[in-house]
Amino acid sequence: MQTIRVNLGPRSYDIAIGHRETGFAKFVRERVPNVSKAIFVADENTRLHAEGLAAELGGESVAVVPPGEESKALTVAARLYDQLAELAADRQTLVIAVGGGVVGDLAGFVAATYNRGLPLVMVPTTLLAMVDSSVGGKVGINLPQGKNLVGAFHQPVAVWIDSAFLDSLPDREYRSGLAEVVKYGVIQDAEFFRWLEANADAVVRREQVAVQYVVAWSCRLKADVVERDEREETGLRMVLNYGHTFAHAFEAAGGYTGWLHGEAVAAGMVCAARLSERRGLIQGEVTARMVELLRRFGLPTVRRAEWDPEALLTVMRRDKKSIAGRMRFILPTQLGRVAAFDDVPEAMVREVLAAP
């Protein structure tokens, strides 16, 4: 089992990565020695995983929420607060999120806010959660007006990644996670992007060596950013939002059911690259390589025709990265490097959204 350390001073933690590894209970108890009790949070798809881990830890409680983005809501969080109150949870009560990004964001938000903060362990079961949302401490829920508008920074005390969970992951969910993997190559590591181009078929076939490398290296790349800008105070961590300004608008346009998050990110990254081209920051070859890799991974590269550009712009103006009403975009300046821009004319954004 590989271990990646996220160095954040007193909030540092380990990411354990393996395949069909045992020792979950030992791993947790070593990192949270004073835990009084634990509650596992899962959805209907990951209930059995959570129940198995709960039994290993000692028969702890399991709370089950409906699957899907609709569970990232205040009403669902309130039900979890009630279950914690019934459990007589104290500040040594451990919250363990077993699932994809929705479960992790929701359970993490509840852990961040109940009793002003409970320890959190992430057990991601989707590729997207393994390489992105389980690492870094961003937790939150959605409002009808936009995604993740209510949230917090709450680092986990540990992350347990068992790539065996991916064996039963539906193909669409698996491919969705690959969008965030491609993102790391575009924003941080051109060599990793070239590795993905060379090994795309092995990654799609879920060959174990390729999968382990993708997960471990993605976690390391994200940890490097989080260590240098944990709470988005210097602007460095904002690079992780590459493609997300567009993506969140696409998700909202589809009522959070049209596209999976990674599918929206894939098309959003292409839009951001085309915006970068229009500003003369990159050549078309960079965008073309990105489009080709995303297509090999079976991901969309253009918005759905029925989504109105003006409606998308309305959502984008409310994006958390906006400043004084000006949209901020993370744009590639070369393969492996991006920068933030808040001076992009809306007319240019409208052109990109309107393009077929």
Helices and strands as residue ranges (DSSP letters): E 2-6, G 9-11, E 13-18, H 24-31, E 37-43, H 47-57, E 61-65, G 69-71, H 74-86, E 93-99, H 101-113, G 114-116, E 120-124, H 127-128, I 129-133, E 138-143, E 146-153, E 158-162, G 163-168, H 171-187, H 190-204, H 208-228, G 236-241, H 244-253, H 261-278, H 284-296, H 309-317, E 329-334, E 337-341, H 346-354
